[in-house]
């Protein structure tokens, strides 16, 4: 792996799934890595995803919040980054219907705060913005894919906030000549995914059933389809976008979609369980407006040399192995 000298990277939301994998990836490349974390009252869980690299981050994890412009200015002035990866957000789509105002503030206006902090303190930095396939809503091109040119029509408060972030990034890029690239990432999972997200919820609960710890799994829409990749592959794409000479917007996806039922069947079959005996549906897990199908065309990103190491199956296998070991 090519070393990057003394480059400094700042990752907002470093203690999340993507932030932790990205931090590991950048440290391996020789970066000095800083990160922002948002204080909560359960301090011992704040940095659990960073345990393996925590010694390399001592003194470089700063309390900051995207809704607090002053805290962002302070951390940028302190670490003087070459690259900023904006991964912090209220990122759960279903919860965005319960907390739409907070989602708009953190996921939408929070991005504007970061752009203002960059404009005022470090306008030469390269910024990656975590955009989302949720921005497309149910718009699909005639060939069945979504790509950079597909019209945006979100169907959730989270998707709406991400569209605002996407557009304000493009606006600041053009208005102030900032280097800001949007990565339109489709669903990406791993053992580090929160267990309130469907992939890890399914895998963890299936393992619990296998071990006799639970007797059922309750889900919402089994027919929704998603383009699921592995977070490890997708953080490589984030980095690659910032190594280009000019900023641009890129879809990151596998190009293959599976239904929630496919996910359930594969997971339960790997554990020698009949999913129909254990899985039930409940309307409380449905969204007020459903996003039916997502499948991305990442041809533009692949032209930069990006490839995925994981398949859907090897990703789920890794997640099953993780939960089998720790439960």
C-alpha positions in Angstrom: 0.0 0.0 0.0 1.4 3.4 -1.1 2.3 5.6 1.9 0.9 9.2 1.8 3.6 11.0 3.7 2.4 13.4 6.3 -1.1 14.0 5.0 -3.6 14.9 7.7 -7.2 13.7 7.5 -10.2 14.8 9.6 -13.1 12.4 9.8 -16.4 13.6 11.2 -18.3 10.7 12.8 -15.1 8.7 13.1 -16.6 6.3 15.6 -19.3 5.1 13.2 -19.1 2.1 10.9 -17.7 4.0 8.0 -15.5 6.3 10.1 -13.8 3.4 11.9 -13.0 1.5 8.7 -11.8 4.7 6.9 -9.6 5.6 9.9 -7.9 2.2 9.7 -7.5 2.5 6.0 -5.9 6.0 6.2 -3.6 5.0 9.0 -2.3 2.1 6.9 -1.6 4.7 4.2 0.5 6.8 6.6 -2.0 9.5 7.3 -2.2 11.4 10.6 -5.9 10.9 11.4 -8.1 13.1 13.5 -11.8 12.6 14.2 -14.8 14.3 15.7 -17.1 12.5 18.1 -20.4 13.6 19.5 -20.6 13.3 23.3 -23.2 11.1 24.8 -23.7 9.8 28.3 -22.5 6.2 27.6 -18.8 7.1 27.4 -17.6 3.5 27.4 -19.3 2.8 24.1 -18.2 6.0 22.4 -15.2 4.6 20.7 -15.7 0.8 20.7 -15.3 0.5 17.0 -11.9 2.2 17.3 -10.5 -0.1 19.9 -7.8 -1.6 17.6 -6.4 1.8 16.5 -7.2 3.9 19.6 -3.5 4.3 20.6 -2.8 6.0 17.2 -5.7 8.4 17.8 -4.7 9.6 21.3 -5.2 13.4 21.5 -6.7 13.4 18.0 -10.4 12.7 18.9 -12.2 15.9 19.4 -15.7 16.6 20.7 -17.6 18.4 18.0 -21.0 18.5 16.5 -22.1 19.4 12.9 -24.8 21.6 14.4 -22.2 23.7 16.3 -20.2 25.8 13.8 -17.8 27.0 16.4 -16.7 23.5 17.3 -16.0 22.7 13.6 -14.0 25.8 13.2 -12.0 24.9 16.3 -11.1 21.4 15.2 -10.1 22.4 11.7 -7.9 25.2 13.0 -6.3 22.7 15.4 -5.5 19.9 13.1 -5.1 21.7 9.7 -6.3 18.8 7.6 -5.5 18.1 3.9 -8.6 16.1 3.6 -12.0 16.1 5.4 -14.4 13.2 5.2 -17.9 14.2 6.4 -19.5 11.0 7.6 -21.4 12.3 10.7 -25.2 12.4 10.4 -28.4 11.2 11.8 -28.3 8.2 9.4 -31.3 6.0 10.1 -34.0 6.4 7.5 -36.9 5.1 9.6 -35.9 7.2 12.6 -35.8 10.3 10.4 -39.6 10.1 10.2 -39.7 10.2 14.1 -37.1 13.0 14.3 -37.4 15.0 11.0 -36.3 18.3 12.4 -33.2 17.0 14.1 -32.4 15.0 10.9 -32.6 18.2 8.9 -30.4 20.1 11.3 -27.7 17.4 11.7 -27.7 15.8 8.2 -28.6 18.9 6.2 -27.6 22.1 7.9 -24.7 20.3 9.6 -23.1 20.0 6.1 -23.6 23.7 5.5 -21.9 24.4 8.9 -18.9 22.3 7.8 -18.7 24.0 4.4 -18.7 27.4 6.1 -16.0 26.3 8.5 -13.9 25.2 5.6 -14.6 28.4 3.6 -13.6 30.6 6.6 -10.6 28.6 7.9 -9.1 26.1 5.3 -10.5 26.7 1.8 -7.7 24.6 0.2 -8.8 21.4 1.9 -10.3 18.6 0.0 -13.7 17.5 1.3 -15.7 14.3 0.8 -19.4 14.4 1.4 -21.3 11.2 2.3 -24.3 11.4 0.0 -26.8 8.6 -0.3 -28.8 6.5 -2.7 -31.8 7.5 -0.6 -31.7 10.8 -2.5 -33.1 9.1 -5.6 -36.3 7.9 -4.0 -38.2 5.7 -6.4 -36.7 7.3 -9.5 -35.0 4.6 -11.7 -33.5 5.0 -15.1 -35.1 2.9 -17.9 -32.4 0.3 -17.7 -33.2 -0.4 -14.0 -30.2 1.5 -12.5 -29.6 4.8 -10.7 -26.6 6.8 -11.5 -25.2 10.4 -11.2 -27.7 11.8 -13.7 -30.8 10.1 -12.3 -33.2 12.8 -11.0 -33.4 13.2 -7.2 -36.8 12.6 -5.6 -36.3 11.5 -1.9 -39.1 9.8 0.0 -37.9 10.3 3.6 -36.8 13.2 5.8 -33.3 11.7 5.7 -33.3 11.6 1.9 -34.5 15.2 1.8 -31.7 16.3 4.2 -29.1 14.4 2.0 -30.4 16.2 -1.1 -29.9 19.5 0.6 -26.4 18.5 1.6 -25.6 17.3 -1.9 -26.8 20.5 -3.5 -25.2 22.9 -1.0 -21.9 21.0 -1.6 -22.2 21.6 -5.3 -23.1 25.2 -4.7 -20.1 25.9 -2.5 -17.8 24.0 -4.9 -18.9 26.3 -7.8 -19.4 29.5 -5.8 -16.1 29.4 -3.7 -13.9 27.1 -5.8 -13.8 24.5 -3.0 -12.8 21.0 -3.6 -15.9 19.0 -2.6 -16.8 15.6 -4.0 -20.1 13.8 -3.3 -20.0 10.1 -2.9 -23.5 8.8 -3.6 -23.2 5.6 -1.7 -25.6 2.8 -1.9 -26.3 0.6 1.2 -23.1 -0.7 2.7 -22.9 -3.1 5.7 -20.4 -4.9 7.9 -20.3 -6.5 11.4 -19.9 -2.9 12.7 -23.2 -1.8 11.3 -25.7 -0.7 13.9 -28.1 -3.5 14.8 -31.1 -1.3 14.2 -30.2 -1.5 10.5 -31.9 -4.4 8.7 -28.8 -6.4 7.6 -27.2 -6.6 11.0 -30.6 -7.0 12.7 -31.3 -10.0 10.5 -27.9 -11.6 11.0 -27.7 -11.0 14.8 -31.2 -12.2 15.4 -30.8 -15.3 13.3 -27.7 -16.2 15.2 -29.5 -15.6 18.5 -32.3 -18.0 17.3 -29.7 -20.5 16.3 -28.2 -20.3 19.8 -31.6 -20.5 21.5 -31.5 -16.9 22.8 -34.5 -15.7 20.7 -37.5 -17.3 19.1 -38.5 -14.9 16.4 -37.4 -12.0 14.0 -39.8 -9.2 13.3 -39.4 -7.1 10.1 -41.2 -4.7 7.9 -41.2 -4.9 4.1 -39.6 -8.1 2.9 -39.9 -7.2 -0.8 -37.9 -4.0 -0.7 -34.7 -4.5 -2.7 -31.3 -2.9 -2.0 -27.9 -2.8 -3.5 -25.8 -4.0 -0.6 -22.0 -3.7 -0.5 -19.3 -3.9 2.3 -18.3 -0.7 4.1 -14.6 -1.7 3.8 -14.9 -1.5 0.0 -16.8 1.8 0.1 -14.3 3.7 2.3 -11.6 3.0 -0.3 -13.9 4.7 -2.8 -14.2 7.8 -0.6 -10.4 8.1 -0.5 -10.1 7.6 -4.2 -12.5 10.4 -4.9 -10.2 12.9 -3.1 -7.1 11.8 -4.9 -8.4 13.2 -8.2 -7.3 16.5 -9.6 -10.8 17.9 -9.8 -13.8 17.4 -7.5 -16.8 15.4 -8.9 -19.8 13.3 -7.9 -19.7 9.5 -8.0 -22.1 6.7 -7.4 -20.6 3.8 -5.4 -22.5 0.5 -5.6 -22.2 -3.1 -6.5 -24.8 -3.0 -9.3 -26.6 -6.1 -7.9 -29.7 -5.9 -5.8 -31.3 -8.3 -3.3 -34.6 -8.2 -1.5 -34.9 -8.2 2.3 -36.3 -11.7 1.9 -33.2 -12.8 -0.1 -31.1 -11.5 2.9 -33.3 -13.5 5.3 -33.3 -16.7 3.3 -29.5 -16.6 2.8 -28.7 -15.9 6.4 -31.1 -18.6 7.8 -30.0 -21.2 5.3 -26.4 -20.7 6.3 -27.4 -21.4 9.9 -29.5 -24.5 8.8 -32.8 -22.8 9.9 -36.1 -22.6 8.1 -36.7 -18.8 8.1 -40.5 -19.2 7.7 -40.7 -20.7 11.1 -39.2 -17.7 12.8 -39.8 -14.5 10.7 -42.9 -12.3 11.0 -43.8 -8.9 9.8 -45.1 -5.9 11.7 -46.5 -2.7 10.2 -44.7 -0.6 12.8 -41.4 -1.3 10.9 -42.8 0.1 7.6 -42.0 3.6 6.5 -44.8 6.1 5.9 -43.5 6.3 2.3 -41.6 3.3 1.1 -38.5 3.3 -1.1 -39.0 0.1 -3.2 -35.9 -0.6 -5.2 -32.3 0.6 -5.3 -29.6 -0.5 -7.7 -26.6 1.6 -8.7 -24.4 2.0 -11.7 -20.9 2.8 -10.5 -19.2 2.8 -14.0 -17.9 6.3 -13.5 -16.2 5.4 -10.2 -14.8 2.2 -11.6 -13.1 4.2 -14.3 -10.9 5.6 -11.5 -9.8 2.0 -10.6 -12.2 1.2 -7.8 -13.3 -2.4 -7.4 -15.1 -4.3 -4.7 -13.5 -7.2 -2.9 -16.6 -8.4 -1.2 -19.8 -10.0 -2.6 -23.2 -9.9 -1.0 -22.6 -13.5 0.2 -19.1 -13.0 1.6 -20.2 -9.9 3.4 -23.1 -11.8 5.1 -20.8 -14.7 5.8 -18.4 -12.4 7.7 -21.3 -10.9 9.7 -22.6 -14.4 10.6 -19.1 -15.4 11.7 -18.8 -12.3 13.9 -22.0 -12.8 15.8 -21.4 -16.6 16.1 -18.1 -15.7 17.9 -19.4 -13.0 20.3 -22.9 -14.2 21.3 
